[in-house]
Amino acid sequence: MRYASITDRLQNLGSEKWAIHAEARRLQREGKAVIELTIGEPDVPPDPALLAEAVRAMHAGRYRYSNGRGEPSVVDAVVRKYQKRRSDVTAENVLCFPGTQTALFAVMLGLVEAGDAVLVGDPLYATYEGVIRSTGAVQVPVPLRPENGFHMKAADLEAAITPESRVLLLNTPHNPTGAVLTAQEIAEIGAVCRKHDLWIVCDEVYEQLVFGATFASPFDNTDLAERTIVVSSISKSHAAPGFRSGWTVGPKEFCARLLAVSETMLFGGQPFIADMTAYALDNPISTAATMRRTYQARATRFAEALSRAPGLTPLPPEAGMFIVIDVSETGMNGEDFAWALLREELVAVMPGSSFGEQAAGFIRLSLTVPDAHIDEACRRIAALAARSTLPKERRA
């Protein structure tokens, strides 16, 4: 039988990247006491007021068909959110989607196709490659170097650009590294994008989980407004990933063109979730502030414990719900270390290779577990590192 070429382009770019997570879940079903540090799923529940609003809306009959742009309640709330950053935002700049992932897929479908290239920082979020390749475009990595705190540098972007380049997919705050670009860095990156007439698609899902740095966005830079498209959601900010509620905000012409794509894919989301999202955006909810404090403290806890272990170098994040650890001095790459850690110590982490070639020597740990689990995980990780790390004089 014949299949569309998209199924070939996406081979091994789906759940295969999460193989360790799947194996950890299998072991848990068998009764094994696995400490799971794989996915970025908040360990706090949504604010009760959000759940109450969703229930209220359902009982009020808000379960009928919606429309391609999004329910007026949530579109208006997104407008109010972004008008605080840029006064010219209107409903014509907004499209709503079930989560950031769907928004990003639709945006890429509207911007690139076969023969085009999309620039993206490496390390990168695990689904980006699949989103890019689904369109027929190719991914071009821009190295995010540990010595630069994983911050993209304009010179590295310039060096990666080809005549086929059409889009820069930017992620700040960054997953997996937690890097937060400064306004000056964004201006320098934006100057390169203007020079080469590139779109900037900015994934800002961790906007409200910045620890100490100041959040900055190309969306807020008037020189970049005409070429910047933001994707985001309430999944991380409001601890509501299962509700699948996100949006894109961009130029009016772009949104008008993408609307037909959205309508063809979805023709609207669930009105009761839209009402809940509007409530989340319009009201003071403390969930993000709680997570910021908690995740920053947990990152510090991981970093302090693992920095004492042989062969391990933690790189503390500036935002988000992960910390990355350089394991290359153990003599293993991140993939081998992660599998050994699961099999020998029953700790599940993500191998850096799931996030690109630049992260091959790293593992990524989620900050969404209690302190007691962190302490035990650190003990087990350090034990594996101690068994694996050779003295420097004995390394090849």
Rosetta blueprint (number, residue, H / E / L):
1 M L
2 R L
3 Y L
4 A L
5 S H
6 I H
7 T H
8 D H
9 R H
10 L L
11 Q L
12 N L
13 L L
14 G L
15 S H
16 E H
17 K H
18 W H
19 A H
20 I H
21 H H
22 A H
23 E H
24 A H
25 R H
26 R H
27 L H
28 Q H
29 R H
30 E L
31 G L
32 K L
33 A L
34 V L
35 I E
36 E E
37 L E
38 T L
39 I L
40 G L
41 E L
42 P L
43 D L
44 V L
45 P L
46 P L
47 D L
48 P H
49 A H
50 L H
51 L H
52 A H
53 E H
54 A H
55 V H
56 R H
57 A H
58 M H
59 H H
60 A L
61 G L
62 R L
63 Y L
64 R L
65 Y L
66 S L
67 N L
68 G L
69 R L
70 G L
71 E L
72 P H
73 S H
74 V H
75 V H
76 D H
77 A H
78 V H
79 V H
80 R H
81 K H
82 Y H
83 Q H
84 K L
85 R L
86 R L
87 S L
88 D L
89 V L
90 T L
91 A H
92 E H
93 N H
94 V E
95 L E
96 C E
97 F E
98 P L
99 G L
100 T H
101 Q H
102 T H
103 A H
104 L H
105 F H
106 A H
107 V H
108 M H
109 L H
110 G H
111 L H
112 V L
113 E L
114 A L
115 G L
116 D L
117 A E
118 V E
119 L E
120 V E
121 G E
122 D E
123 P L
124 L L
125 Y L
126 A L
127 T L
128 Y H
129 E H
130 G H
131 V H
132 I H
133 R H
134 S H
135 T L
136 G L
137 A L
138 V E
139 Q E
140 V E
141 P E
142 V E
143 P E
144 L L
145 R L
146 P H
147 E H
148 N H
149 G L
150 F L
151 H L
152 M L
153 K L
154 A H
155 A H
156 D H
157 L H
158 E H
159 A H
160 A H
161 I L
162 T L
163 P L
164 E L
165 S E
166 R E
167 V E
168 L E
169 L E
170 L E
171 N E
172 T L
173 P L
174 H L
175 N L
176 P L
177 T L
178 G L
179 A L
180 V L
181 L L
182 T L
183 A H
184 Q H
185 E H
186 I H
187 A H
188 E H
189 I H
190 G H
191 A H
192 V H
193 C H
194 R H
195 K H
196 H L
197 D L
198 L L
199 W E
200 I E
201 V E
202 C E
203 D E
204 E L
205 V L
206 Y L
207 E L
208 Q L
209 L L
210 V E
211 F L
212 G L
213 A L
214 T L
215 F L
216 A L
217 S L
218 P H
219 F H
220 D H
221 N L
222 T L
223 D L
224 L L
225 A H
226 E H
227 R H
228 T E
229 I E
230 V E
231 V E
232 S E
233 S E
234 I L
235 S L
236 K L
237 S L
238 H L
239 A L
240 A L
241 P H
242 G H
243 F H
244 R L
245 S L
246 G E
247 W E
248 T E
249 V E
250 G L
251 P L
252 K H
253 E H
254 F H
255 C H
256 A H
257 R H
258 L H
259 L H
260 A H
261 V H
262 S H
263 E H
264 T H
265 M H
266 L L
267 F L
268 G L
269 G L
270 Q L
271 P H
272 F H
273 I H
274 A H
275 D H
276 M H
277 T H
278 A H
279 Y H
280 A H
281 L H
282 D H
283 N L
284 P L
285 I L
286 S L
287 T H
288 A H
289 A H
290 T H
291 M H
292 R H
293 R H
294 T H
295 Y H
296 Q H
297 A H
298 R H
299 A H
300 T H
301 R H
302 F H
303 A H
304 E H
305 A H
306 L H
307 S L
308 R L
309 A L
310 P L
311 G L
312 L L
313 T E
314 P E
315 L E
316 P L
317 P L
318 E L
319 A E
320 G L
321 M L
322 F E
323 I E
324 V E
325 I E
326 D E
327 V L
328 S H
329 E H
330 T H
331 G L
332 M L
333 N L
334 G H
335 E H
336 D H
337 F H
338 A H
339 W H
340 A H
341 L H
342 L H
343 R H
344 E H
345 E H
346 L L
347 V E
348 A E
349 V E
350 M E
351 P E
352 G H
353 S H
354 S H
355 F H
356 G L
357 E H
358 Q H
359 A H
360 A L
361 G L
362 F E
363 I E
364 R E
365 L E
366 S E
367 L L
368 T L
369 V L
370 P L
371 D H
372 A H
373 H H
374 I H
375 D H
376 E H
377 A H
378 C H
379 R H
380 R H
381 I H
382 A H
383 A H
384 L H
385 A H
386 A H
387 R H
388 S H
389 T L
390 L L
391 P L
392 K H
393 E H
394 R H
395 R L
396 A L
